[in-house]
Amino acid sequence: MNDEVKTTCPYFIVHRSYFILSNMERIVFLERSSVGAEVRRPAFAHEWREYAESGQEQAVERLEGATVAIMNKIALGEAELSQLPALKLIAVAATGTDRIDLASCARRRISVTNVRGYAATSVSEHVLMLVLALRRNLAGYRGDVRRGLWQQSKQFCLLTHEIQDIRAGVLGVVGYGALGRATADLARAFGMRVLVGEHKGAAEVREGRVPFEELLRESDVVTLHAPLREETHRLIGARELELMKPTALLINTARGLLVDEEALADALRRGRIAGAGVDVLSNEPPREGNPLLEVSLPNLIVTPHVAWASRGAMQSLADQLIDNIEAFFRGEPMNLVTSKP
């Protein structure tokens, strides 16, 4: 159901119209269709309401009286939180919490949890897929076969696009959390050498890392896994693209706003870098257009924010989401982003 309301007790489930317990936690899931997996109900008495999708303008009304909000991309700032006095917990069905006003939550004694590490395999495999597809000109060769060029070839093979190996190349990882580490491990299995970047503009370089600008200059592939924060907004712009090798690739499966998309589109058009693979854009869905969707380039692959979304990853997300809620009400919050001051 798009709007499902149930009252859940440890041993039975009955519809709200038949049974209501006092002091029951009210859980509202604003964007249920964003999680393509089974979401079990928490193992304590509660009322559960879920919506397949919710618009930003519907958030406050639908969360009225809720003690737990489950959300993904809906923004909850001071304006919304001030109208939700019953709220105790925001359980984010994702890793990023940039849509939540964490300072306001702390002032209002609202805890926030997120899910972490669930997509390490899915994202790292997507990164390597993009790298391999670009290096081996997969889209170009697929197009040639569909146009009948192989069928017309004078020899057994059709060599219309350059093919490069990734073995012995250098992968530069920006953002070395669970996803960055998993990507690095997979790249090493392919025989790549890995550089881990220090924060941009850092005064000191930690052991095992290289300065940000050195990473850009030395890498054959730069892959972004940093969170979106004020200091990472447009982390990669025209200047950074100029530092990269003309033979290098840029891969972004993190957040669209880490990259100046106009600058990237220009760099690809000019051949300033060899190619790019992006799974995220600055506005999603991109209903107002986007510089990377307005160009038709053989060295650009855009996927619709699906790097995280393997079946296994989504089920892990769903399980961790409910684990967080159950742990919170046991007084043992998991993956706590901010809690009562």
ABEGO torsion letter per residue (X at the ends): XABBBBBBBAABBBBAAABBBBGBBBBBBABAAABBBBBBBBBBBBBBBBBABBBAAAAAAAABGBABBBBAABBBBAAAAAABAABABBBBABABAAABBAAAAAAAGBBBBBBBGAAAAAAAAAAAAAAAAAAAGAAAAAAAAAAGAAAABABABBBABBBBBABGBBBBBBEBBAAAAAAAAAAAAAGBBBBBBBBBGBABBBBGBBBAAAAAAABABBBBABBBBAAABGABBAAAAAABBAABBBBBABBAAABBAAAAAAAAAAGABAEBBBABBABOBBAAEBAAAABBBAABBBBBGAAAABAAAAAAAAAAAAAAAAAAAAGBBBGBABBBX
